[in-house]
Amino acid sequence: MMKFNKAQIIGLKRKRGEKNLSVGQLADELGLSRFTVSRIINHSSSEFTSSTVIKVNDWVLKEYVLS
């Protein structure tokens, strides 16, 4: 199990806001469930699978590189 740090969550929230995405739309882009994305954004769980962390990190990095 892995954790997100504050910078990772801020980056995810920032890109979600810039793209004006709902939690459901963001979940679709990430390939995760809405429930999981909501837990990440709201800090309601501290541990996630490594595949979840990798998906989020890859998406955030891709969005920053493409912008």
RAPE-V441715 format. One record per helix or strand of 3 or more residues. SS is the DSSP state (h for helix, s for strand). FROM is the first residue (numbers start at 1). TO is the last residue. Records with the same first field share a line. If there is no record, write none. Layout:
# RAPE-V441715
SS->FROM-TO ; FROM-TO
This chain:
# RAPE-V441715
h->6-18 ; 23-30 ; 34-41 ; 50-66
